[in-house]
């Protein structure tokens, strides 16, 4: 939003004024500016009857456009506001009521965000607790509305529930497969962001996390690299049969088994330092298929049964700078290396310096005139006279 822009409210969008939950649950996450902006929208809501200028907000809240837009980002990210724009350029502001305490704290990612701000103990204090000796006497939906057939609205409810990231199921699979978080609070937020950005449910997100984990540790950056690779347009460059075979093999095998296969053909074994080197490359967010191409190229280039760490890291740094994310891109990069070395530079070689005087060249031509020679002889005679006097 710019100060000159116009906005209006969505009609029939009056929301509940839940200041307690807004302050206790949302404010630590969204900040004071976003909370003030949300309360401004609620207080000046006019059912969409009039157009307003963004300058009205800036004047009332006493901050500039950058702070306004940052506050809007937080409100839309936390689903407190939805922002639309008409073809005429007018913004439409749709308000959403804050989640109640139970549903907010049941949202795994929102809870992790709040814990990161105020701590787990403080969040625990915000929970409501039922006595242990009570029984639930509430009727189920099917007990009351059992005669109603499954309808489109029922499907909508199911679909909405499925959107929620099932962190508990995710963590159960992690425990089964021996996976773990490096920083649970930060990683859970990133996982939710990945799932939302790439339209993945919790199980698909787990499969991606398992595929890209480094020694069992969830690696969100590698997850993003994998999804970026999937969304990139496939290159139309043709590969040779050997290159196609290499790409297939690189994609079908994790980095360590791939290196072990190569080592077996050379009657060698993988060393502990080489295993660590593979981990270091994975920590640089390289996918296994890219690591495999770099490893094979390095072994072939150095003509050794062992990985040359300095050379491999030199290749890795170049790949990182070039943002190589797939085996196809890696093969093309290796091909460019090879072609560049086969094509010698056409630039003229620089002349080498020499201590041999030019007059010793058999092809040397003396172009000195008689006048120049007489002058040189006079200078030479004067220099000899000075040297003689200095010797006396």
C-alpha positions as a Markdown table, in Angstrom:
| # | Residue | x | y | z |
|---|---|---|---|---|
| 1 | Unk | 0.0 | 0.0 | 0.0 |
| 2 | Unk | 1.1 | 3.5 | -0.9 |
| 3 | Unk | -0.1 | 6.7 | 0.9 |
| 4 | Unk | -2.0 | 7.8 | -2.3 |
| 5 | Unk | -3.9 | 4.5 | -2.5 |
| 6 | Unk | -7.5 | 4.0 | -1.7 |
| 7 | Unk | -9.1 | 1.2 | 0.4 |
| 8 | Unk | -12.5 | 0.1 | 1.5 |
| 9 | Unk | -13.9 | -2.6 | 3.8 |
| 10 | Unk | -15.6 | -5.7 | 2.7 |
| 11 | Unk | -19.3 | -5.5 | 3.3 |
| 12 | Unk | -20.9 | -7.5 | 6.1 |
| 13 | Unk | -17.5 | -8.3 | 7.7 |
| 14 | Unk | -18.0 | -7.2 | 11.3 |
| 15 | Unk | -15.7 | -9.2 | 13.6 |
| 16 | Unk | -15.7 | -9.9 | 17.3 |
| 17 | Unk | -13.6 | -7.7 | 19.5 |
| 18 | Unk | -11.5 | -10.3 | 21.3 |
| 19 | Unk | -8.9 | -8.1 | 22.8 |
| 20 | Unk | -7.7 | -10.6 | 25.4 |
| 21 | Unk | -6.7 | -13.3 | 22.9 |
| 22 | Unk | -5.4 | -10.7 | 20.5 |
| 23 | Unk | -3.1 | -9.3 | 23.2 |
| 24 | Unk | -2.1 | -12.5 | 24.9 |
| 25 | Unk | -1.7 | -14.8 | 21.9 |
| 26 | Unk | -1.1 | -12.7 | 18.7 |
| 27 | Unk | 0.6 | -9.5 | 19.9 |
| 28 | Unk | 3.9 | -11.2 | 20.9 |
| 29 | Unk | 4.1 | -12.6 | 17.3 |
| 30 | Unk | 2.8 | -9.8 | 15.2 |
| 31 | Unk | 4.1 | -6.8 | 17.2 |
| 32 | Unk | 2.6 | -3.6 | 18.4 |
| 33 | Unk | 2.3 | -1.9 | 15.0 |
| 34 | Unk | 0.3 | -4.8 | 13.6 |
| 35 | Unk | -2.0 | -5.0 | 16.6 |
| 36 | Unk | -2.6 | -1.3 | 16.4 |
| 37 | Unk | -3.4 | -1.5 | 12.7 |
| 38 | Unk | -5.9 | -4.4 | 13.3 |
| 39 | Unk | -7.7 | -2.5 | 16.1 |
| 40 | Unk | -7.8 | 0.6 | 13.7 |
| 41 | Unk | -9.5 | -1.5 | 11.1 |
| 42 | Unk | -12.0 | -2.8 | 13.6 |
| 43 | Unk | -12.7 | 0.6 | 15.1 |
| 44 | Unk | -13.3 | 2.4 | 11.8 |
| 45 | Unk | -15.2 | -0.4 | 10.1 |
| 46 | Unk | -18.1 | 1.1 | 8.1 |
| 47 | Unk | -19.5 | -2.0 | 6.3 |
| 48 | Unk | -17.9 | -0.9 | 3.0 |
| 49 | Unk | -20.0 | 2.2 | 2.5 |
| 50 | Unk | -17.1 | 4.6 | 1.8 |
| 51 | Unk | -13.7 | 4.7 | 0.3 |
| 52 | Unk | -10.8 | 5.7 | 2.5 |
| 53 | Unk | -7.3 | 7.0 | 1.8 |
| 54 | Unk | -4.3 | 5.1 | 3.2 |
| 55 | Unk | -3.1 | 8.5 | 4.5 |
| 56 | Unk | -6.0 | 8.3 | 7.0 |
| 57 | Unk | -4.3 | 5.3 | 8.6 |
| 58 | Unk | -0.8 | 6.8 | 8.6 |
| 59 | Unk | -2.1 | 10.0 | 10.1 |
| 60 | Unk | -4.0 | 8.3 | 12.9 |
| 61 | Unk | -1.4 | 5.7 | 13.8 |
| 62 | Unk | 1.5 | 8.1 | 13.4 |
| 63 | Unk | 3.8 | 5.9 | 11.4 |
| 64 | Unk | 5.0 | 5.8 | 7.8 |
| 65 | Unk | 4.2 | 3.5 | 4.8 |
| 66 | Unk | 7.1 | 1.0 | 5.4 |
| 67 | Unk | 5.8 | 0.3 | 9.0 |
| 68 | Unk | 2.2 | 0.1 | 7.6 |
| 69 | Unk | 3.2 | -2.5 | 5.0 |
| 70 | Unk | 5.2 | -4.6 | 7.4 |
| 71 | Unk | 2.3 | -4.6 | 9.8 |
| 72 | Unk | 0.0 | -5.7 | 7.0 |
| 73 | Unk | 2.4 | -8.5 | 6.2 |
| 74 | Unk | 2.1 | -9.8 | 9.7 |
| 75 | Unk | -1.7 | -9.5 | 9.8 |
| 76 | Unk | -2.2 | -11.3 | 6.5 |
| 77 | Unk | 0.4 | -14.0 | 7.4 |
| 78 | Unk | -1.5 | -14.7 | 10.6 |
| 79 | Unk | -4.9 | -14.7 | 8.8 |
| 80 | Unk | -6.2 | -11.8 | 10.8 |
| 81 | Unk | -6.6 | -9.7 | 7.6 |
| 82 | Unk | -7.1 | -10.7 | 3.9 |
| 83 | Unk | -6.1 | -8.0 | 1.4 |
| 84 | Unk | -7.5 | -7.8 | -2.1 |
| 85 | Unk | -7.3 | -5.3 | -4.9 |
| 86 | Unk | -9.9 | -4.5 | -7.6 |
| 87 | Unk | -9.1 | -3.9 | -11.3 |
| 88 | Unk | -9.5 | -0.2 | -10.5 |
| 89 | Unk | -6.7 | -0.4 | -8.0 |
| 90 | Unk | -8.8 | 0.0 | -4.9 |
| 91 | Unk | -7.7 | -2.3 | -2.0 |
| 92 | Unk | -10.4 | -4.3 | -0.1 |
| 93 | Unk | -9.8 | -5.1 | 3.5 |
| 94 | Unk | -11.4 | -8.3 | 4.9 |
| 95 | Unk | -11.1 | -8.8 | 8.7 |
| 96 | Unk | -11.0 | -12.2 | 10.4 |
| 97 | Unk | -11.6 | -12.7 | 14.1 |
| 98 | Unk | -8.7 | -14.0 | 16.2 |
| 99 | Unk | -8.7 | -17.7 | 17.0 |
| 100 | Unk | -9.9 | -18.6 | 20.5 |
| 101 | Unk | -7.4 | -19.8 | 23.0 |
| 102 | Unk | -8.0 | -23.5 | 22.4 |
| 103 | Unk | -7.7 | -23.4 | 18.6 |
| 104 | Unk | -4.8 | -21.1 | 18.7 |
| 105 | Unk | -2.7 | -23.2 | 21.0 |
| 106 | Unk | -3.8 | -26.4 | 19.1 |
| 107 | Unk | -2.3 | -24.9 | 16.0 |
| 108 | Unk | 1.2 | -26.4 | 16.1 |
| 109 | Unk | 3.0 | -23.7 | 14.2 |
| 110 | Unk | 1.3 | -20.7 | 15.9 |
| 111 | Unk | 2.1 | -22.3 | 19.3 |
| 112 | Unk | 5.8 | -22.7 | 18.3 |
| 113 | Unk | 5.9 | -19.1 | 17.2 |
| 114 | Unk | 4.5 | -18.0 | 20.5 |
| 115 | Unk | 6.9 | -20.2 | 22.4 |
| 116 | Unk | 9.8 | -18.7 | 20.5 |
| 117 | Unk | 8.7 | -15.2 | 21.7 |
| 118 | Unk | 7.6 | -15.7 | 25.3 |
| 119 | Unk | 8.9 | -19.2 | 26.2 |
| 120 | Unk | 7.3 | -22.6 | 26.7 |
| 121 | Unk | 6.5 | -22.0 | 30.4 |
| 122 | Unk | 4.6 | -18.8 | 29.7 |
| 123 | Unk | 2.6 | -20.5 | 26.9 |
| 124 | Unk | 1.8 | -23.4 | 29.2 |
| 125 | Unk | 0.3 | -20.9 | 31.6 |
| 126 | Unk | -2.1 | -19.7 | 28.9 |
| 127 | Unk | -3.7 | -23.1 | 28.5 |
| 128 | Unk | -7.1 | -23.8 | 30.0 |
| 129 | Unk | -7.2 | -27.1 | 32.0 |
| 130 | Unk | -10.2 | -29.3 | 32.7 |
| 131 | Unk | -10.3 | -31.2 | 36.0 |
| 132 | Unk | -9.2 | -34.8 | 35.6 |
| 133 | Unk | -12.3 | -36.4 | 37.0 |
| 134 | Unk | -14.8 | -34.8 | 34.5 |
| 135 | Unk | -16.5 | -36.7 | 31.7 |
| 136 | Unk | -17.6 | -35.1 | 28.4 |
| 137 | Unk | -21.4 | -35.1 | 28.2 |
| 138 | Unk | -21.6 | -33.2 | 24.9 |
| 139 | Unk | -23.5 | -34.6 | 22.0 |
| 140 | Unk | -21.6 | -35.4 | 18.8 |
| 141 | Unk | -22.7 | -33.8 | 15.5 |
| 142 | Unk | -23.9 | -37.1 | 14.1 |
| 143 | Unk | -26.0 | -37.7 | 17.3 |
| 144 | Unk | -28.1 | -34.6 | 16.6 |
| 145 | Unk | -27.9 | -34.4 | 12.8 |
| 146 | Unk | -27.6 | -38.0 | 11.9 |
| 147 | Unk | -30.5 | -37.8 | 9.4 |
| 148 | Unk | -28.5 | -35.2 | 7.3 |
| 149 | Unk | -26.7 | -36.8 | 4.4 |
| 150 | Unk | -23.1 | -35.9 | 3.6 |
| 151 | Unk | -23.2 | -32.7 | 1.6 |
| 152 | Unk | -20.8 | -30.3 | 0.0 |
| 153 | Unk | -20.6 | -28.3 | 3.2 |
| 154 | Unk | -19.4 | -31.5 | 5.0 |
| 155 | Unk | -16.7 | -31.9 | 2.4 |
| 156 | Unk | -15.6 | -28.3 | 2.9 |
| 157 | Unk | -15.2 | -28.9 | 6.7 |
| 158 | Unk | -13.1 | -32.0 | 6.0 |
| 159 | Unk | -11.0 | -30.1 | 3.5 |
| 160 | Unk | -10.4 | -27.3 | 5.9 |
| 161 | Unk | -9.3 | -29.6 | 8.6 |
| 162 | Unk | -6.9 | -31.4 | 6.3 |
| 163 | Unk | -5.1 | -28.1 | 5.6 |
| 164 | Unk | -3.8 | -28.1 | 9.2 |
| 165 | Unk | -0.3 | -29.3 | 9.6 |
| 166 | Unk | -0.4 | -32.5 | 11.7 |
| 167 | Unk | 2.7 | -32.0 | 13.7 |
| 168 | Unk | 2.1 | -34.8 | 16.1 |
| 169 | Unk | 1.8 | -37.4 | 13.3 |
| 170 | Unk | 4.9 | -35.8 | 11.7 |
| 171 | Unk | 6.9 | -36.3 | 14.9 |
| 172 | Unk | 5.7 | -39.8 | 15.4 |
| 173 | Unk | 7.1 | -40.7 | 11.9 |
| 174 | Unk | 10.3 | -38.9 | 12.8 |
| 175 | Unk | 10.7 | -41.1 | 15.9 |
| 176 | Unk | 10.0 | -44.2 | 13.9 |
| 177 | Unk | 12.6 | -43.4 | 11.3 |
| 178 | Unk | 15.2 | -41.9 | 13.7 |
| 179 | Unk | 14.9 | -38.3 | 12.4 |
| 180 | Unk | 15.4 | -35.3 | 14.7 |
| 181 | Unk | 15.3 | -31.5 | 14.6 |
| 182 | Unk | 18.3 | -29.3 | 15.1 |
| 183 | Unk | 16.1 | -26.4 | 16.3 |
| 184 | Unk | 12.6 | -27.6 | 16.7 |
| 185 | Unk | 11.0 | -24.2 | 17.1 |
| 186 | Unk | 12.6 | -22.7 | 14.0 |
| 187 | Unk | 12.4 | -25.9 | 12.0 |
| 188 | Unk | 8.6 | -26.4 | 12.6 |
| 189 | Unk | 7.9 | -22.9 | 11.4 |
| 190 | Unk | 10.0 | -23.4 | 8.3 |
| 191 | Unk | 8.3 | -26.8 | 7.6 |
| 192 | Unk | 4.9 | -25.2 | 7.8 |
| 193 | Unk | 6.1 | -22.5 | 5.4 |
| 194 | Unk | 7.4 | -25.1 | 2.9 |
| 195 | Unk | 4.1 | -27.0 | 3.1 |
| 196 | Unk | 2.1 | -23.9 | 2.5 |
| 197 | Unk | 4.3 | -22.6 | -0.3 |
| 198 | Unk | 4.4 | -25.8 | -2.3 |
| 199 | Unk | 0.9 | -27.0 | -1.4 |
| 200 | Unk | 2.0 | -30.1 | 0.5 |
| 201 | Unk | 0.1 | -32.0 | 3.2 |
| 202 | Unk | 1.9 | -33.0 | 6.3 |
| 203 | Unk | 2.8 | -36.5 | 5.0 |
| 204 | Unk | 4.2 | -35.2 | 1.7 |
| 205 | Unk | 6.2 | -32.7 | 3.7 |
| 206 | Unk | 7.6 | -35.5 | 5.9 |
| 207 | Unk | 8.6 | -37.6 | 2.9 |
| 208 | Unk | 10.5 | -34.6 | 1.6 |
| 209 | Unk | 12.1 | -34.0 | 5.0 |
| 210 | Unk | 13.1 | -37.7 | 5.2 |
| 211 | Unk | 14.6 | -37.6 | 1.6 |
| 212 | Unk | 16.7 | -34.6 | 2.3 |
| 213 | Unk | 17.8 | -35.2 | 5.9 |
| 214 | Unk | 21.5 | -35.1 | 6.8 |
| 215 | Unk | 22.3 | -38.1 | 9.0 |
| 216 | Unk | 18.8 | -38.1 | 10.4 |
| 217 | Unk | 18.8 | -34.3 | 11.0 |
| 218 | Unk | 15.9 | -32.4 | 9.3 |
| 219 | Unk | 17.4 | -30.0 | 6.7 |
| 220 | Unk | 14.9 | -27.4 | 5.7 |
| 221 | Unk | 17.3 | -25.6 | 3.2 |
| 222 | Unk | 17.8 | -28.9 | 1.3 |
| 223 | Unk | 14.0 | -29.4 | 1.3 |
| 224 | Unk | 13.6 | -26.0 | -0.4 |
| 225 | Unk | 16.3 | -26.8 | -2.9 |
| 226 | Unk | 14.6 | -30.0 | -3.8 |
| 227 | Unk | 11.3 | -28.3 | -4.4 |
| 228 | Unk | 13.0 | -25.5 | -6.4 |
| 229 | Unk | 14.5 | -28.2 | -8.6 |
| 230 | Unk | 11.1 | -29.7 | -9.2 |
| 231 | Unk | 9.5 | -26.4 | -10.2 |
| 232 | Unk | 12.3 | -25.4 | -12.6 |
| 233 | Unk | 11.7 | -25.8 | -16.3 |
| 234 | Unk | 13.4 | -28.8 | -17.7 |
| 235 | Unk | 16.3 | -27.9 | -19.9 |
| 236 | Unk | 15.9 | -28.7 | -23.6 |
| 237 | Unk | 19.7 | -29.3 | -24.0 |
| 238 | Unk | 20.3 | -32.8 | -25.3 |
| 239 | Unk | 22.6 | -35.1 | -23.4 |
| 240 | Unk | 24.8 | -37.9 | -24.7 |
| 241 | Unk | 23.9 | -41.5 | -23.7 |
| 242 | Unk | 26.7 | -41.6 | -21.2 |
| 243 | Unk | 25.5 | -38.3 | -19.7 |
| 244 | Unk | 22.0 | -39.6 | -19.4 |
| 245 | Unk | 23.2 | -42.7 | -17.7 |
| 246 | Unk | 25.2 | -40.6 | -15.2 |
| 247 | Unk | 22.2 | -38.4 | -14.5 |
| 248 | Unk | 20.0 | -41.4 | -13.9 |
| 249 | Unk | 22.5 | -43.0 | -11.6 |
| 250 | Unk | 23.1 | -39.8 | -9.7 |
| 251 | Unk | 19.4 | -39.3 | -9.1 |
| 252 | Unk | 18.8 | -42.9 | -8.0 |
| 253 | Unk | 21.4 | -43.1 | -5.2 |
| 254 | Unk | 22.3 | -41.2 | -2.0 |
| 255 | Unk | 25.7 | -39.6 | -1.8 |
| 256 | Unk | 27.4 | -42.2 | 0.5 |
| 257 | Unk | 26.2 | -45.4 | -1.5 |
| 258 | Unk | 27.2 | -43.6 | -4.7 |
| 259 | Unk | 30.7 | -43.0 | -3.5 |
| 260 | Unk | 30.9 | -46.6 | -2.2 |
| 261 | Unk | 30.0 | -48.0 | -5.6 |
| 262 | Unk | 32.8 | -46.0 | -7.2 |
| 263 | Unk | 35.3 | -47.0 | -4.5 |
| 264 | Unk | 34.5 | -50.7 | -5.1 |
| 265 | Unk | 35.4 | -50.4 | -8.8 |
| 266 | Unk | 38.8 | -49.0 | -7.7 |
| 267 | Unk | 39.3 | -51.6 | -5.0 |
| 268 | Unk | 39.1 | -49.0 | -2.2 |
| 269 | Unk | 36.9 | -48.1 | 0.7 |
| 270 | Unk | 35.3 | -44.8 | 1.9 |
| 271 | Unk | 37.3 | -43.1 | 4.6 |
| 272 | Unk | 35.9 | -41.3 | 7.6 |
| 273 | Unk | 37.2 | -38.0 | 6.3 |
| 274 | Unk | 35.4 | -38.6 | 3.0 |
| 275 | Unk | 32.1 | -39.3 | 4.9 |
| 276 | Unk | 32.6 | -36.0 | 6.7 |
| 277 | Unk | 33.2 | -34.3 | 3.4 |
| 278 | Unk | 29.9 | -35.6 | 2.1 |
| 279 | Unk | 28.2 | -34.2 | 5.2 |
| 280 | Unk | 29.9 | -30.9 | 4.7 |
| 281 | Unk | 28.6 | -30.7 | 1.1 |
| 282 | Unk | 25.1 | -31.6 | 2.3 |
| 283 | Unk | 25.3 | -28.8 | 4.9 |
| 284 | Unk | 26.0 | -26.4 | 2.0 |
| 285 | Unk | 22.4 | -27.4 | 0.9 |
| 286 | Unk | 23.5 | -29.4 | -2.1 |
| 287 | Unk | 21.2 | -32.3 | -3.0 |
| 288 | Unk | 22.7 | -35.8 | -3.2 |
| 289 | Unk | 22.3 | -35.9 | -7.0 |
| 290 | Unk | 24.5 | -32.8 | -7.3 |
| 291 | Unk | 27.0 | -34.1 | -4.8 |
| 292 | Unk | 27.3 | -37.3 | -6.8 |
| 293 | Unk | 28.2 | -35.5 | -10.0 |
| 294 | Unk | 30.8 | -33.4 | -8.2 |
| 295 | Unk | 32.3 | -36.5 | -6.6 |
| 296 | Unk | 32.6 | -38.5 | -9.8 |
| 297 | Unk | 34.1 | -35.5 | -11.7 |
| 298 | Unk | 36.7 | -34.9 | -8.9 |
| 299 | Unk | 37.7 | -38.6 | -8.8 |
| 300 | Unk | 38.1 | -38.7 | -12.6 |
| 301 | Unk | 39.9 | -35.4 | -12.8 |
| 302 | Unk | 42.4 | -36.2 | -10.0 |
| 303 | Unk | 42.8 | -39.8 | -11.2 |
| 304 | Unk | 42.8 | -41.0 | -7.7 |
| 305 | Unk | 40.9 | -43.5 | -5.5 |
| 306 | Unk | 40.5 | -40.9 | -2.8 |
| 307 | Unk | 38.6 | -37.6 | -2.9 |
| 308 | Unk | 40.8 | -34.6 | -3.1 |
| 309 | Unk | 39.1 | -32.2 | -0.6 |
| 310 | Unk | 40.6 | -28.9 | -1.8 |
| 311 | Unk | 39.7 | -29.7 | -5.4 |
| 312 | Unk | 36.2 | -30.9 | -4.6 |
| 313 | Unk | 35.5 | -27.8 | -2.4 |
| 314 | Unk | 36.7 | -25.6 | -5.2 |
| 315 | Unk | 34.1 | -27.2 | -7.5 |
| 316 | Unk | 31.5 | -27.0 | -4.7 |
| 317 | Unk | 32.1 | -23.3 | -4.2 |
| 318 | Unk | 31.7 | -22.7 | -7.9 |
| 319 | Unk | 28.5 | -24.7 | -7.9 |
| 320 | Unk | 27.1 | -22.8 | -4.9 |
| 321 | Unk | 27.9 | -19.5 | -6.6 |
| 322 | Unk | 26.2 | -20.7 | -9.9 |
| 323 | Unk | 23.2 | -22.0 | -7.8 |
| 324 | Unk | 23.3 | -25.5 | -9.3 |
| 325 | Unk | 20.4 | -27.5 | -8.0 |
| 326 | Unk | 20.0 | -30.5 | -10.2 |
| 327 | Unk | 22.0 | -33.3 | -11.7 |
| 328 | Unk | 21.2 | -32.0 | -15.2 |
| 329 | Unk | 22.6 | -28.5 | -14.4 |
| 330 | Unk | 25.7 | -30.2 | -12.8 |
| 331 | Unk | 26.4 | -32.2 | -15.9 |
| 332 | Unk | 26.1 | -29.1 | -18.1 |
| 333 | Unk | 28.5 | -27.3 | -15.8 |
| 334 | Unk | 31.0 | -30.1 | -15.9 |
| 335 | Unk | 30.7 | -30.2 | -19.7 |
| 336 | Unk | 31.5 | -26.5 | -19.9 |
| 337 | Unk | 34.6 | -27.1 | -17.7 |
| 338 | Unk | 35.8 | -29.7 | -20.1 |
| 339 | Unk | 35.1 | -27.7 | -23.3 |
| 340 | Unk | 36.8 | -24.6 | -21.8 |
| 341 | Unk | 40.0 | -26.6 | -21.2 |
| 342 | Unk | 40.0 | -28.2 | -24.7 |
| 343 | Unk | 39.7 | -24.7 | -26.3 |
| 344 | Unk | 43.1 | -22.9 | -25.8 |
| 345 | Unk | 43.0 | -19.2 | -25.6 |
| 346 | Unk | 43.6 | -17.3 | -28.9 |
| 347 | Unk | 45.2 | -14.4 | -27.2 |
| 348 | Unk | 48.8 | -13.7 | -28.1 |
| 349 | Unk | 51.3 | -14.9 | -25.6 |
| 350 | Unk | 52.9 | -12.1 | -23.6 |
| 351 | Unk | 56.5 | -11.4 | -24.5 |
| 352 | Unk | 59.0 | -12.9 | -22.0 |
| 353 | Unk | 61.6 | -10.7 | -20.6 |
| 354 | Unk | 65.3 | -11.5 | -21.3 |
| 355 | Unk | 68.7 | -10.3 | -20.2 |
| 356 | Unk | 70.2 | -10.9 | -23.6 |
| 357 | Unk | 71.0 | -7.6 | -25.3 |
| 358 | Unk | 69.2 | -6.9 | -28.6 |
| 359 | Unk | 72.5 | -6.3 | -30.4 |
| 360 | Unk | 73.4 | -10.0 | -29.9 |
| 361 | Unk | 70.6 | -11.0 | -32.2 |
| 362 | Unk | 72.0 | -12.0 | -35.6 |
| 363 | Unk | 69.2 | -10.2 | -37.3 |
| 364 | Unk | 69.9 | -7.0 | -35.4 |
| 365 | Unk | 70.1 | -3.9 | -37.6 |
| 366 | Unk | 72.1 | -0.8 | -36.5 |
| 367 | Unk | 70.2 | 2.3 | -37.6 |
| 368 | Unk | 72.5 | 4.8 | -35.8 |
| 369 | Unk | 73.4 | 7.9 | -38.0 |
| 370 | Unk | 76.9 | 9.5 | -38.1 |
| 371 | Unk | 75.7 | 12.5 | -36.1 |
| 372 | Unk | 74.1 | 10.3 | -33.4 |
| 373 | Unk | 77.3 | 8.2 | -33.2 |
| 374 | Unk | 79.5 | 11.3 | -32.7 |
| 375 | Unk | 77.3 | 12.4 | -29.9 |
| 376 | Unk | 77.4 | 9.0 | -28.2 |
| 377 | Unk | 81.3 | 9.0 | -28.5 |
| 378 | Unk | 81.5 | 12.4 | -26.9 |
| 379 | Unk | 79.3 | 11.3 | -24.0 |
| 380 | Unk | 81.4 | 8.2 | -23.6 |
| 381 | Unk | 84.6 | 10.2 | -23.5 |
| 382 | Unk | 83.2 | 12.5 | -20.9 |
| 383 | Unk | 82.2 | 9.6 | -18.7 |
| 384 | Unk | 85.6 | 8.0 | -18.9 |
| 385 | Unk | 87.3 | 11.3 | -18.0 |
| 386 | Unk | 85.1 | 11.5 | -14.8 |
| 387 | Unk | 85.9 | 8.0 | -13.9 |
| 388 | Unk | 89.7 | 8.7 | -14.3 |
| 389 | Unk | 89.5 | 11.7 | -12.0 |
| 390 | Unk | 87.5 | 9.9 | -9.4 |
| 391 | Unk | 90.2 | 7.2 | -9.4 |
| 392 | Unk | 92.9 | 9.7 | -8.7 |
